[in-house]
Amino acid sequence: MPQLDEVFRSALELPPDVDVTTLTYGDHAHWDSVGHMVLVTELEDVYGLMLDTDDVLNLSSFDAATALLEKHGVVVG
């Protein structure tokens, strides 16, 4: 299973020099509304989740994604 930072890089098409652990929604041109939905889909596919509307809306940073996965029983790290 890919690490969360790899999922972020893939979904948001980020270069290796971007520190995804400090990212928040809107910080990078690729994390716009379309990139957000790509990230949500990638998280659901990779980790076998079905995120609800509140989860999608609260997914505002790498740290929020970590907390979200842990809430769903996924061990991150």
N, CA, C and O atoms as a Tripos MOL2 file, in Angstrom:
@<TRIPOS>MOLECULE
protein
  308   307    77     0     0
PROTEIN
NO_CHARGES

@<TRIPOS>ATOM
      1 N           0.8410   -1.1770    0.0000 N.3       1 MET1
      2 CA          0.0000    0.0000    0.0000 C.3       1 MET1
      3 C           0.8880    1.2440    0.0000 C.2       1 MET1
      4 O           1.8180    1.3420    0.8010 O.2       1 MET1
      5 N           0.6070    2.1880   -0.8910 N.am      2 PRO2
      6 CA          1.4420    3.3960   -0.9500 C.3       2 PRO2
      7 C           1.3420    4.2260    0.3220 C.2       2 PRO2
      8 O           0.3240    4.2130    1.0130 O.2       2 PRO2
      9 N           2.3980    4.9330    0.6120 N.am      3 GLN3
     10 CA          2.3950    5.8720    1.7280 C.3       3 GLN3
     11 C           1.5120    7.0750    1.3550 C.2       3 GLN3
     12 O           1.3050    7.3670    0.1780 O.2       3 GLN3
     13 N           1.0060    7.7500    2.3650 N.am      4 LEU4
     14 CA          0.1120    8.8740    2.1290 C.3       4 LEU4
     15 C           0.7810    9.9650    1.2950 C.2       4 LEU4
     16 O           0.1350   10.5620    0.4330 O.2       4 LEU4
     17 N           2.0500   10.2320    1.5350 N.am      5 ASP5
     18 CA          2.7170   11.2680    0.7390 C.3       5 ASP5
     19 C           2.7700   10.8860   -0.7360 C.2       5 ASP5
     20 O           2.7010   11.7590   -1.6020 O.2       5 ASP5
     21 N           2.8910    9.5930   -1.0340 N.am      6 GLU6
     22 CA          2.8920    9.1350   -2.4190 C.3       6 GLU6
     23 C           1.5230    9.3230   -3.0590 C.2       6 GLU6
     24 O           1.4250    9.6640   -4.2380 O.2       6 GLU6
     25 N           0.4690    9.1010   -2.2810 N.am      7 VAL7
     26 CA         -0.8890    9.3020   -2.7760 C.3       7 VAL7
     27 C          -1.0960   10.7790   -3.1060 C.2       7 VAL7
     28 O          -1.6540   11.1040   -4.1540 O.2       7 VAL7
     29 N          -0.6550   11.6660   -2.2320 N.am      8 PHE8
     30 CA         -0.7590   13.1060   -2.4870 C.3       8 PHE8
     31 C          -0.0030   13.4770   -3.7590 C.2       8 PHE8
     32 O          -0.5340   14.1870   -4.6130 O.2       8 PHE8
     33 N           1.2280   13.0000   -3.8880 N.am      9 ARG9
     34 CA          2.0390   13.3390   -5.0630 C.3       9 ARG9
     35 C           1.3750   12.8720   -6.3450 C.2       9 ARG9
     36 O           1.3270   13.6030   -7.3340 O.2       9 ARG9
     37 N           0.8670   11.6540   -6.3210 N.am     10 SER10
     38 CA          0.2250   11.0950   -7.5020 C.3      10 SER10
     39 C          -1.0580   11.8390   -7.8560 C.2      10 SER10
     40 O          -1.2440   12.2590   -8.9980 O.2      10 SER10
     41 N          -1.9410   11.9990   -6.8720 N.am     11 ALA11
     42 CA         -3.2450   12.6160   -7.1270 C.3      11 ALA11
     43 C          -3.1120   14.0700   -7.5650 C.2      11 ALA11
     44 O          -3.8370   14.5220   -8.4510 O.2      11 ALA11
     45 N          -2.1970   14.7940   -6.9530 N.am     12 LEU12
     46 CA         -2.0490   16.2220   -7.2310 C.3      12 LEU12
     47 C          -0.9390   16.5250   -8.2270 C.2      12 LEU12
     48 O          -0.6450   17.6890   -8.5000 O.2      12 LEU12
     49 N          -0.3190   15.4730   -8.7710 N.am     13 GLU13
     50 CA          0.7570   15.6100   -9.7570 C.3      13 GLU13
     51 C           1.8390   16.5750   -9.2720 C.2      13 GLU13
     52 O           2.2050   17.5250   -9.9630 O.2      13 GLU13
     53 N           2.3360   16.3050   -8.0730 N.am     14 LEU14
     54 CA          3.3200   17.1740   -7.4410 C.3      14 LEU14
     55 C           4.7410   16.6960   -7.7090 C.2      14 LEU14
     56 O           5.0020   15.4930   -7.7120 O.2      14 LEU14
     57 N           5.6480   17.6230   -7.9310 N.am     15 PRO15
     58 CA          7.0530   17.2450   -8.1190 C.3      15 PRO15
     59 C           7.6820   16.8230   -6.7950 C.2      15 PRO15
     60 O           7.1630   17.1490   -5.7280 O.2      15 PRO15
     61 N           8.7850   16.1070   -6.8620 N.am     16 PRO16
     62 CA          9.4230   15.5840   -5.6490 C.3      16 PRO16
     63 C           9.8810   16.6450   -4.6580 C.2      16 PRO16
     64 O          10.0330   16.3500   -3.4730 O.2      16 PRO16
     65 N          10.1030   17.8670   -5.1130 N.am     17 ASP17
     66 CA         10.6180   18.8930   -4.2080 C.3      17 ASP17
     67 C           9.5320   19.5660   -3.3530 C.2      17 ASP17
     68 O           9.8520   20.3900   -2.4970 O.2      17 ASP17
     69 N           8.2540   19.2250   -3.5750 N.am     18 VAL18
     70 CA          7.1750   19.7990   -2.7760 C.3      18 VAL18
     71 C           7.0130   18.9760   -1.5010 C.2      18 VAL18
     72 O           6.8470   17.7570   -1.5510 O.2      18 VAL18
     73 N           7.0620   19.6570   -0.3660 N.am     19 ASP19
     74 CA          6.8720   18.9880    0.9260 C.3      19 ASP19
     75 C           5.3820   18.8310    1.1710 C.2      19 ASP19
     76 O           4.7180   19.7630    1.6250 O.2      19 ASP19
     77 N           4.8610   17.6560    0.8690 N.am     20 VAL20
     78 CA          3.4170   17.4330    0.9910 C.3      20 VAL20
     79 C           2.9420   17.4640    2.4380 C.2      20 VAL20
     80 O           1.7620   17.7040    2.6920 O.2      20 VAL20
     81 N           3.8350   17.2260    3.3840 N.am     21 THR21
     82 CA          3.4210   17.1780    4.7850 C.3      21 THR21
     83 C           2.9970   18.5490    5.3080 C.2      21 THR21
     84 O           2.3490   18.6360    6.3510 O.2      21 THR21
     85 N           3.3510   19.6130    4.6020 N.am     22 THR22
     86 CA          2.9560   20.9530    5.0300 C.3      22 THR22
     87 C           1.8520   21.5410    4.1640 C.2      22 THR22
     88 O           1.4350   22.6800    4.3780 O.2      22 THR22
     89 N           1.3780   20.7760    3.1890 N.am     23 LEU23
     90 CA          0.3730   21.2920    2.2620 C.3      23 LEU23
     91 C          -0.9810   21.5090    2.9240 C.2      23 LEU23
     92 O          -1.4060   20.7340    3.7810 O.2      23 LEU23
     93 N          -1.6410   22.5700    2.5110 N.am     24 THR24
     94 CA         -3.0380   22.7860    2.8440 C.3      24 THR24
     95 C          -3.7680   23.1090    1.5470 C.2      24 THR24
     96 O          -3.1600   23.5420    0.5670 O.2      24 THR24
     97 N          -5.0610   22.8960    1.5550 N.am     25 TYR25
     98 CA         -5.8710   23.1230    0.3610 C.3      25 TYR25
     99 C          -5.6380   24.5360   -0.1670 C.2      25 TYR25
    100 O          -5.7050   25.5110    0.5810 O.2      25 TYR25
    101 N          -5.3660   24.6270   -1.4600 N.am     26 GLY26
    102 CA         -5.1480   25.9100   -2.0960 C.3      26 GLY26
    103 C          -3.7160   26.4060   -2.0660 C.2      26 GLY26
    104 O          -3.4020   27.4030   -2.7160 O.2      26 GLY26
    105 N          -2.8270   25.7320   -1.3210 N.am     27 ASP27
    106 CA         -1.4210   26.1490   -1.2470 C.3      27 ASP27
    107 C          -0.6780   25.9450   -2.5600 C.2      27 ASP27
    108 O           0.2530   26.6880   -2.8720 O.2      27 ASP27
    109 N          -1.0800   24.9570   -3.3150 N.am     28 HIS28
    110 CA         -0.4050   24.6160   -4.5540 C.3      28 HIS28
    111 C          -1.4300   24.6740   -5.6810 C.2      28 HIS28
    112 O          -2.5930   24.3180   -5.4910 O.2      28 HIS28
    113 N          -0.9970   25.1190   -6.8420 N.am     29 ALA29
    114 CA         -1.9100   25.2670   -7.9800 C.3      29 ALA29
    115 C          -2.6480   23.9700   -8.3070 C.2      29 ALA29
    116 O          -3.7830   24.0150   -8.7820 O.2      29 ALA29
    117 N          -2.0360   22.8370   -8.0660 N.am     30 HIS30
    118 CA         -2.6770   21.5640   -8.3930 C.3      30 HIS30
    119 C          -3.7210   21.1410   -7.3630 C.2      30 HIS30
    120 O          -4.5530   20.2800   -7.6490 O.2      30 HIS30
    121 N          -3.6890   21.7350   -6.1680 N.am     31 TRP31
    122 CA         -4.7010   21.3840   -5.1770 C.3      31 TRP31
    123 C          -5.8090   22.4380   -5.2040 C.2      31 TRP31
    124 O          -6.0080   23.2090   -4.2650 O.2      31 TRP31
    125 N          -6.5180   22.4260   -6.3340 N.am     32 ASP32
    126 CA         -7.6940   23.2610   -6.4920 C.3      32 ASP32
    127 C          -8.9150   22.3570   -6.3300 C.2      32 ASP32
    128 O          -8.7750   21.2430   -5.8260 O.2      32 ASP32
    129 N         -10.0880   22.7900   -6.7330 N.am     33 SER33
    130 CA        -11.2950   21.9780   -6.5320 C.3      33 SER33
    131 C         -11.2430   20.6700   -7.3170 C.2      33 SER33
    132 O         -11.6880   19.6330   -6.8250 O.2      33 SER33
    133 N         -10.7090   20.7130   -8.5200 N.am     34 VAL34
    134 CA        -10.5950   19.4890   -9.3230 C.3      34 VAL34
    135 C          -9.5550   18.5580   -8.7080 C.2      34 VAL34
    136 O          -9.7970   17.3590   -8.5710 O.2      34 VAL34
    137 N          -8.4040   19.1020   -8.3400 N.am     35 GLY35
    138 CA         -7.3680   18.3010   -7.6940 C.3      35 GLY35
    139 C          -7.8630   17.6970   -6.3940 C.2      35 GLY35
    140 O          -7.4790   16.5860   -6.0290 O.2      35 GLY35
    141 N          -8.7220   18.4360   -5.6940 N.am     36 HIS36
    142 CA         -9.2770   17.9390   -4.4330 C.3      36 HIS36
    143 C         -10.0970   16.6750   -4.6770 C.2      36 HIS36
    144 O          -9.9780   15.7000   -3.9340 O.2      36 HIS36
    145 N         -10.9230   16.6930   -5.7080 N.am     37 MET37
    146 CA        -11.7530   15.5260   -5.9970 C.3      37 MET37
    147 C         -10.9040   14.3430   -6.4880 C.2      37 MET37
    148 O         -11.2230   13.1890   -6.2010 O.2      37 MET37
    149 N          -9.8420   14.6260   -7.2140 N.am     38 VAL38
    150 CA         -8.9170   13.5680   -7.6240 C.3      38 VAL38
    151 C          -8.2650   12.9590   -6.3850 C.2      38 VAL38
    152 O          -8.1270   11.7390   -6.2940 O.2      38 VAL38
    153 N          -7.8630   13.7990   -5.4330 N.am     39 LEU39
    154 CA         -7.2600   13.3130   -4.1900 C.3      39 LEU39
    155 C          -8.2460   12.4630   -3.4040 C.2      39 LEU39
    156 O          -7.8790   11.4020   -2.9000 O.2      39 LEU39
    157 N          -9.4800   12.9060   -3.2930 N.am     40 VAL40
    158 CA        -10.5110   12.1390   -2.5780 C.3      40 VAL40
    159 C         -10.6910   10.7740   -3.2290 C.2      40 VAL40
    160 O         -10.7300    9.7540   -2.5420 O.2      40 VAL40
    161 N         -10.7980   10.7570   -4.5430 N.am     41 THR41
    162 CA        -10.9770    9.4890   -5.2670 C.3      41 THR41
    163 C          -9.7870    8.5660   -5.0570 C.2      41 THR41
    164 O          -9.9550    7.3640   -4.8500 O.2      41 THR41
    165 N          -8.5950    9.1240   -5.1090 N.am     42 GLU42
    166 CA         -7.3710    8.3330   -4.9100 C.3      42 GLU42
    167 C          -7.3230    7.7580   -3.4950 C.2      42 GLU42
    168 O          -6.9760    6.5910   -3.3130 O.2      42 GLU42
    169 N          -7.6670    8.5620   -2.5010 N.am     43 LEU43
    170 CA         -7.6950    8.0740   -1.1130 C.3      43 LEU43
    171 C          -8.7030    6.9410   -0.9660 C.2      43 LEU43
    172 O          -8.4160    5.9300   -0.3240 O.2      43 LEU43
    173 N          -9.8720    7.1060   -1.5530 N.am     44 GLU44
    174 CA        -10.8930    6.0610   -1.4710 C.3      44 GLU44
    175 C         -10.4200    4.7750   -2.1440 C.2      44 GLU44
    176 O         -10.5970    3.6830   -1.6030 O.2      44 GLU44
    177 N          -9.8230    4.9080   -3.3150 N.am     45 ASP45
    178 CA         -9.3530    3.7290   -4.0620 C.3      45 ASP45
    179 C          -8.2040    3.0180   -3.3550 C.2      45 ASP45
    180 O          -8.2240    1.7980   -3.1950 O.2      45 ASP45
    181 N          -7.2170    3.7770   -2.9400 N.am     46 VAL46
    182 CA         -6.0140    3.1890   -2.3490 C.3      46 VAL46
    183 C          -6.3040    2.5470   -1.0000 C.2      46 VAL46
    184 O          -5.8020    1.4630   -0.7010 O.2      46 VAL46
    185 N          -7.1150    3.2170   -0.1880 N.am     47 TYR47
    186 CA         -7.3410    2.7490    1.1720 C.3      47 TYR47
    187 C          -8.6830    2.0410    1.3610 C.2      47 TYR47
    188 O          -9.0310    1.6700    2.4820 O.2      47 TYR47
    189 N          -9.4450    1.8490    0.2710 N.am     48 GLY48
    190 CA        -10.7050    1.1200    0.3490 C.3      48 GLY48
    191 C         -11.7580    1.7980    1.2070 C.2      48 GLY48
    192 O         -12.4670    1.1460    1.9730 O.2      48 GLY48
    193 N         -11.8510    3.1110    1.0720 N.am     49 LEU49
    194 CA        -12.7810    3.8960    1.8890 C.3      49 LEU49
    195 C         -13.9310    4.4280    1.0530 C.2      49 LEU49
    196 O         -13.8660    4.4710   -0.1760 O.2      49 LEU49
    197 N         -14.9850    4.8320    1.7500 N.am     50 MET50
    198 CA        -16.0620    5.6120    1.1450 C.3      50 MET50
    199 C         -16.2170    6.8340    2.0400 C.2      50 MET50
    200 O         -16.8140    6.7550    3.1140 O.2      50 MET50
    201 N         -15.6820    7.9530    1.5950 N.am     51 LEU51
    202 CA        -15.6970    9.1580    2.4040 C.3      51 LEU51
    203 C         -17.0400    9.8630    2.2750 C.2      51 LEU51
    204 O         -17.6080    9.9560    1.1870 O.2      51 LEU51
    205 N         -17.5390   10.3590    3.4090 N.am     52 ASP52
    206 CA        -18.8000   11.0980    3.3670 C.3      52 ASP52
    207 C         -18.5160   12.5750    3.1090 C.2      52 ASP52
    208 O         -17.3610   12.9970    3.0510 O.2      52 ASP52
    209 N         -19.5690   13.3400    2.9560 N.am     53 THR53
    210 CA        -19.4300   14.7580    2.6140 C.3      53 THR53
    211 C         -18.5990   15.5190    3.6370 C.2      53 THR53
    212 O         -17.7580   16.3380    3.2650 O.2      53 THR53
    213 N         -18.8240   15.2580    4.9200 N.am     54 ASP54
    214 CA        -18.0380   15.9440    5.9520 C.3      54 ASP54
    215 C         -16.5560   15.6200    5.8260 C.2      54 ASP54
    216 O         -15.7100   16.5000    5.9820 O.2      54 ASP54
    217 N         -16.2400   14.3490    5.5410 N.am     55 ASP55
    218 CA        -14.8400   13.9640    5.3550 C.3      55 ASP55
    219 C         -14.2150   14.7420    4.2010 C.2      55 ASP55
    220 O         -13.1030   15.2570    4.3170 O.2      55 ASP55
    221 N         -14.9400   14.8220    3.0860 N.am     56 VAL56
    222 CA        -14.4290   15.5130    1.8970 C.3      56 VAL56
    223 C         -14.2040   16.9930    2.2010 C.2      56 VAL56
    224 O         -13.1900   17.5670    1.8040 O.2      56 VAL56
    225 N         -15.1470   17.6020    2.9000 N.am     57 LEU57
    226 CA        -15.0340   19.0300    3.2200 C.3      57 LEU57
    227 C         -13.9260   19.3090    4.2260 C.2      57 LEU57
    228 O         -13.2920   20.3630    4.1760 O.2      57 LEU57
    229 N         -13.6900   18.3730    5.1380 N.am     58 ASN58
    230 CA        -12.6680   18.5620    6.1770 C.3      58 ASN58
    231 C         -11.2640   18.1880    5.7220 C.2      58 ASN58
    232 O         -10.2980   18.4070    6.4520 O.2      58 ASN58
    233 N         -11.1420   17.6320    4.5340 N.am     59 LEU59
    234 CA         -9.8400   17.2400    3.9960 C.3      59 LEU59
    235 C          -9.1260   18.4910    3.4830 C.2      59 LEU59
    236 O          -9.1220   18.7720    2.2850 O.2      59 LEU59
    237 N          -8.5330   19.2220    4.3940 N.am     60 SER60
    238 CA         -7.9820   20.5340    4.0570 C.3      60 SER60
    239 C          -6.4560   20.6100    4.1540 C.2      60 SER60
    240 O          -5.8620   21.6480    3.8620 O.2      60 SER60
    241 N          -5.8320   19.5140    4.5620 N.am     61 SER61
    242 CA         -4.3770   19.5110    4.7000 C.3      61 SER61
    243 C          -3.8840   18.0670    4.7490 C.2      61 SER61
    244 O          -4.6680   17.1230    4.8470 O.2      61 SER61
    245 N          -2.5730   17.9260    4.6790 N.am     62 PHE62
    246 CA         -1.9790   16.6010    4.8220 C.3      62 PHE62
    247 C          -2.2810   16.0460    6.2060 C.2      62 PHE62
    248 O          -2.6050   14.8680    6.3520 O.2      62 PHE62
    249 N          -2.1760   16.9000    7.2230 N.am     63 ASP63
    250 CA         -2.4810   16.4590    8.5910 C.3      63 ASP63
    251 C          -3.9320   16.0460    8.7320 C.2      63 ASP63
    252 O          -4.2320   15.0720    9.4220 O.2      63 ASP63
    253 N          -4.8400   16.7690    8.0880 N.am     64 ALA64
    254 CA         -6.2620   16.3980    8.1270 C.3      64 ALA64
    255 C          -6.4780   15.0530    7.4440 C.2      64 ALA64
    256 O          -7.3070   14.2580    7.8880 O.2      64 ALA64
    257 N          -5.7410   14.7940    6.3710 N.am     65 ALA65
    258 CA         -5.8500   13.5030    5.6820 C.3      65 ALA65
    259 C          -5.3560   12.3760    6.5860 C.2      65 ALA65
    260 O          -5.9510   11.2990    6.6270 O.2      65 ALA65
    261 N          -4.2750   12.6250    7.3030 N.am     66 THR66
    262 CA         -3.7530   11.6400    8.2490 C.3      66 THR66
    263 C          -4.8020   11.3220    9.3100 C.2      66 THR66
    264 O          -5.0610   10.1540    9.5980 O.2      66 THR66
    265 N          -5.4010   12.3500    9.8860 N.am     67 ALA67
    266 CA         -6.4370   12.1580   10.9030 C.3      67 ALA67
    267 C          -7.6460   11.4360   10.3360 C.2      67 ALA67
    268 O          -8.2300   10.5760   10.9950 O.2      67 ALA67
    269 N          -8.0170   11.7820    9.1220 N.am     68 LEU68
    270 CA         -9.1600   11.1520    8.4760 C.3      68 LEU68
    271 C          -8.9180    9.6580    8.2900 C.2      68 LEU68
    272 O          -9.7870    8.8400    8.5910 O.2      68 LEU68
    273 N          -7.7370    9.3090    7.7940 N.am     69 LEU69
    274 CA         -7.4190    7.8890    7.6130 C.3      69 LEU69
    275 C          -7.4090    7.1470    8.9290 C.2      69 LEU69
    276 O          -7.9210    6.0320    9.0200 O.2      69 LEU69
    277 N          -6.8270    7.7570    9.9540 N.am     70 GLU70
    278 CA         -6.8050    7.1090   11.2620 C.3      70 GLU70
    279 C          -8.2060    6.9190   11.8160 C.2      70 GLU70
    280 O          -8.4900    5.9110   12.4620 O.2      70 GLU70
    281 N          -9.0870    7.8910   11.5650 N.am     71 LYS71
    282 CA        -10.4930    7.7860   11.9790 C.3      71 LYS71
    283 C         -11.1610    6.5560   11.3660 C.2      71 LYS71
    284 O         -12.0350    5.9290   11.9650 O.2      71 LYS71
    285 N         -10.7170    6.2360   10.1510 N.am     72 HIS72
    286 CA        -11.2770    5.0950    9.4150 C.3      72 HIS72
    287 C         -10.4690    3.8110    9.6470 C.2      72 HIS72
    288 O         -10.6730    2.8130    8.9560 O.2      72 HIS72
    289 N          -9.5610    3.8440   10.6150 N.am     73 GLY73
    290 CA         -8.8190    2.6500   10.9810 C.3      73 GLY73
    291 C          -7.5970    2.3400   10.1480 C.2      73 GLY73
    292 O          -7.0500    1.2410   10.2360 O.2      73 GLY73
    293 N          -7.1620    3.2870    9.3440 N.am     74 VAL74
    294 CA         -5.9630    3.1030    8.5230 C.3      74 VAL74
    295 C          -4.7610    3.5970    9.2970 C.2      74 VAL74
    296 O          -4.7480    4.7320    9.7740 O.2      74 VAL74
    297 N          -3.7490    2.7500    9.4240 N.am     75 VAL75
    298 CA         -2.5100    3.1320   10.1140 C.3      75 VAL75
    299 C          -1.6450    3.9010    9.1160 C.2      75 VAL75
    300 O          -1.3010    3.3850    8.0520 O.2      75 VAL75
    301 N          -1.3030    5.1220    9.4650 N.am     76 VAL76
    302 CA         -0.4910    5.9860    8.5960 C.3      76 VAL76
    303 C           0.8940    6.0990    9.2140 C.2      76 VAL76
    304 O           1.0490    6.3080   10.4170 O.2      76 VAL76
    305 N           1.9000    5.9520    8.3480 N.am     77 GLY77
    306 CA          3.2590    6.1560    8.8340 C.3      77 GLY77
    307 C           4.1170    4.9880    8.8540 C.2      77 GLY77
    308 O           5.2780    5.0810    9.2510 O.2      77 GLY77
@<TRIPOS>BOND
     1     1     2 1
     2     2     3 1
     3     3     4 2
     4     3     5 am
     5     5     6 1
     6     6     7 1
     7     7     8 2
     8     7     9 am
     9     9    10 1
    10    10    11 1
    11    11    12 2
    12    11    13 am
    13    13    14 1
    14    14    15 1
    15    15    16 2
    16    15    17 am
    17    17    18 1
    18    18    19 1
    19    19    20 2
    20    19    21 am
    21    21    22 1
    22    22    23 1
    23    23    24 2
    24    23    25 am
    25    25    26 1
    26    26    27 1
    27    27    28 2
    28    27    29 am
    29    29    30 1
    30    30    31 1
    31    31    32 2
    32    31    33 am
    33    33    34 1
    34    34    35 1
    35    35    36 2
    36    35    37 am
    37    37    38 1
    38    38    39 1
    39    39    40 2
    40    39    41 am
    41    41    42 1
    42    42    43 1
    43    43    44 2
    44    43    45 am
    45    45    46 1
    46    46    47 1
    47    47    48 2
    48    47    49 am
    49    49    50 1
    50    50    51 1
    51    51    52 2
    52    51    53 am
    53    53    54 1
    54    54    55 1
    55    55    56 2
    56    55    57 am
    57    57    58 1
    58    58    59 1
    59    59    60 2
    60    59    61 am
    61    61    62 1
    62    62    63 1
    63    63    64 2
    64    63    65 am
    65    65    66 1
    66    66    67 1
    67    67    68 2
    68    67    69 am
    69    69    70 1
    70    70    71 1
    71    71    72 2
    72    71    73 am
    73    73    74 1
    74    74    75 1
    75    75    76 2
    76    75    77 am
    77    77    78 1
    78    78    79 1
    79    79    80 2
    80    79    81 am
    81    81    82 1
    82    82    83 1
    83    83    84 2
    84    83    85 am
    85    85    86 1
    86    86    87 1
    87    87    88 2
    88    87    89 am
    89    89    90 1
    90    90    91 1
    91    91    92 2
    92    91    93 am
    93    93    94 1
    94    94    95 1
    95    95    96 2
    96    95    97 am
    97    97    98 1
    98    98    99 1
    99    99   100 2
   100    99   101 am
   101   101   102 1
   102   102   103 1
   103   103   104 2
   104   103   105 am
   105   105   106 1
   106   106   107 1
   107   107   108 2
   108   107   109 am
   109   109   110 1
   110   110   111 1
   111   111   112 2
   112   111   113 am
   113   113   114 1
   114   114   115 1
   115   115   116 2
   116   115   117 am
   117   117   118 1
   118   118   119 1
   119   119   120 2
   120   119   121 am
   121   121   122 1
   122   122   123 1
   123   123   124 2
   124   123   125 am
   125   125   126 1
   126   126   127 1
   127   127   128 2
   128   127   129 am
   129   129   130 1
   130   130   131 1
   131   131   132 2
   132   131   133 am
   133   133   134 1
   134   134   135 1
   135   135   136 2
   136   135   137 am
   137   137   138 1
   138   138   139 1
   139   139   140 2
   140   139   141 am
   141   141   142 1
   142   142   143 1
   143   143   144 2
   144   143   145 am
   145   145   146 1
   146   146   147 1
   147   147   148 2
   148   147   149 am
   149   149   150 1
   150   150   151 1
   151   151   152 2
   152   151   153 am
   153   153   154 1
   154   154   155 1
   155   155   156 2
   156   155   157 am
   157   157   158 1
   158   158   159 1
   159   159   160 2
   160   159   161 am
   161   161   162 1
   162   162   163 1
   163   163   164 2
   164   163   165 am
   165   165   166 1
   166   166   167 1
   167   167   168 2
   168   167   169 am
   169   169   170 1
   170   170   171 1
   171   171   172 2
   172   171   173 am
   173   173   174 1
   174   174   175 1
   175   175   176 2
   176   175   177 am
   177   177   178 1
   178   178   179 1
   179   179   180 2
   180   179   181 am
   181   181   182 1
   182   182   183 1
   183   183   184 2
   184   183   185 am
   185   185   186 1
   186   186   187 1
   187   187   188 2
   188   187   189 am
   189   189   190 1
   190   190   191 1
   191   191   192 2
   192   191   193 am
   193   193   194 1
   194   194   195 1
   195   195   196 2
   196   195   197 am
   197   197   198 1
   198   198   199 1
   199   199   200 2
   200   199   201 am
   201   201   202 1
   202   202   203 1
   203   203   204 2
   204   203   205 am
   205   205   206 1
   206   206   207 1
   207   207   208 2
   208   207   209 am
   209   209   210 1
   210   210   211 1
   211   211   212 2
   212   211   213 am
   213   213   214 1
   214   214   215 1
   215   215   216 2
   216   215   217 am
   217   217   218 1
   218   218   219 1
   219   219   220 2
   220   219   221 am
   221   221   222 1
   222   222   223 1
   223   223   224 2
   224   223   225 am
   225   225   226 1
   226   226   227 1
   227   227   228 2
   228   227   229 am
   229   229   230 1
   230   230   231 1
   231   231   232 2
   232   231   233 am
   233   233   234 1
   234   234   235 1
   235   235   236 2
   236   235   237 am
   237   237   238 1
   238   238   239 1
   239   239   240 2
   240   239   241 am
   241   241   242 1
   242   242   243 1
   243   243   244 2
   244   243   245 am
   245   245   246 1
   246   246   247 1
   247   247   248 2
   248   247   249 am
   249   249   250 1
   250   250   251 1
   251   251   252 2
   252   251   253 am
   253   253   254 1
   254   254   255 1
   255   255   256 2
   256   255   257 am
   257   257   258 1
   258   258   259 1
   259   259   260 2
   260   259   261 am
   261   261   262 1
   262   262   263 1
   263   263   264 2
   264   263   265 am
   265   265   266 1
   266   266   267 1
   267   267   268 2
   268   267   269 am
   269   269   270 1
   270   270   271 1
   271   271   272 2
   272   271   273 am
   273   273   274 1
   274   274   275 1
   275   275   276 2
   276   275   277 am
   277   277   278 1
   278   278   279 1
   279   279   280 2
   280   279   281 am
   281   281   282 1
   282   282   283 1
   283   283   284 2
   284   283   285 am
   285   285   286 1
   286   286   287 1
   287   287   288 2
   288   287   289 am
   289   289   290 1
   290   290   291 1
   291   291   292 2
   292   291   293 am
   293   293   294 1
   294   294   295 1
   295   295   296 2
   296   295   297 am
   297   297   298 1
   298   298   299 1
   299   299   300 2
   300   299   301 am
   301   301   302 1
   302   302   303 1
   303   303   304 2
   304   303   305 am
   305   305   306 1
   306   306   307 1
   307   307   308 2
@<TRIPOS>SUBSTRUCTURE
     1 MET1         2 RESIDUE 1 A MET
     2 PRO2         6 RESIDUE 1 A PRO
     3 GLN3        10 RESIDUE 1 A GLN
     4 LEU4        14 RESIDUE 1 A LEU
     5 ASP5        18 RESIDUE 1 A ASP
     6 GLU6        22 RESIDUE 1 A GLU
     7 VAL7        26 RESIDUE 1 A VAL
     8 PHE8        30 RESIDUE 1 A PHE
     9 ARG9        34 RESIDUE 1 A ARG
    10 SER10       38 RESIDUE 1 A SER
    11 ALA11       42 RESIDUE 1 A ALA
    12 LEU12       46 RESIDUE 1 A LEU
    13 GLU13       50 RESIDUE 1 A GLU
    14 LEU14       54 RESIDUE 1 A LEU
    15 PRO15       58 RESIDUE 1 A PRO
    16 PRO16       62 RESIDUE 1 A PRO
    17 ASP17       66 RESIDUE 1 A ASP
    18 VAL18       70 RESIDUE 1 A VAL
    19 ASP19       74 RESIDUE 1 A ASP
    20 VAL20       78 RESIDUE 1 A VAL
    21 THR21       82 RESIDUE 1 A THR
    22 THR22       86 RESIDUE 1 A THR
    23 LEU23       90 RESIDUE 1 A LEU
    24 THR24       94 RESIDUE 1 A THR
    25 TYR25       98 RESIDUE 1 A TYR
    26 GLY26      102 RESIDUE 1 A GLY
    27 ASP27      106 RESIDUE 1 A ASP
    28 HIS28      110 RESIDUE 1 A HIS
    29 ALA29      114 RESIDUE 1 A ALA
    30 HIS30      118 RESIDUE 1 A HIS
    31 TRP31      122 RESIDUE 1 A TRP
    32 ASP32      126 RESIDUE 1 A ASP
    33 SER33      130 RESIDUE 1 A SER
    34 VAL34      134 RESIDUE 1 A VAL
    35 GLY35      138 RESIDUE 1 A GLY
    36 HIS36      142 RESIDUE 1 A HIS
    37 MET37      146 RESIDUE 1 A MET
    38 VAL38      150 RESIDUE 1 A VAL
    39 LEU39      154 RESIDUE 1 A LEU
    40 VAL40      158 RESIDUE 1 A VAL
    41 THR41      162 RESIDUE 1 A THR
    42 GLU42      166 RESIDUE 1 A GLU
    43 LEU43      170 RESIDUE 1 A LEU
    44 GLU44      174 RESIDUE 1 A GLU
    45 ASP45      178 RESIDUE 1 A ASP
    46 VAL46      182 RESIDUE 1 A VAL
    47 TYR47      186 RESIDUE 1 A TYR
    48 GLY48      190 RESIDUE 1 A GLY
    49 LEU49      194 RESIDUE 1 A LEU
    50 MET50      198 RESIDUE 1 A MET
    51 LEU51      202 RESIDUE 1 A LEU
    52 ASP52      206 RESIDUE 1 A ASP
    53 THR53      210 RESIDUE 1 A THR
    54 ASP54      214 RESIDUE 1 A ASP
    55 ASP55      218 RESIDUE 1 A ASP
    56 VAL56      222 RESIDUE 1 A VAL
    57 LEU57      226 RESIDUE 1 A LEU
    58 ASN58      230 RESIDUE 1 A ASN
    59 LEU59      234 RESIDUE 1 A LEU
    60 SER60      238 RESIDUE 1 A SER
    61 SER61      242 RESIDUE 1 A SER
    62 PHE62      246 RESIDUE 1 A PHE
    63 ASP63      250 RESIDUE 1 A ASP
    64 ALA64      254 RESIDUE 1 A ALA
    65 ALA65      258 RESIDUE 1 A ALA
    66 THR66      262 RESIDUE 1 A THR
    67 ALA67      266 RESIDUE 1 A ALA
    68 LEU68      270 RESIDUE 1 A LEU
    69 LEU69      274 RESIDUE 1 A LEU
    70 GLU70      278 RESIDUE 1 A GLU
    71 LYS71      282 RESIDUE 1 A LYS
    72 HIS72      286 RESIDUE 1 A HIS
    73 GLY73      290 RESIDUE 1 A GLY
    74 VAL74      294 RESIDUE 1 A VAL
    75 VAL75      298 RESIDUE 1 A VAL
    76 VAL76      302 RESIDUE 1 A VAL
    77 GLY77      306 RESIDUE 1 A GLY
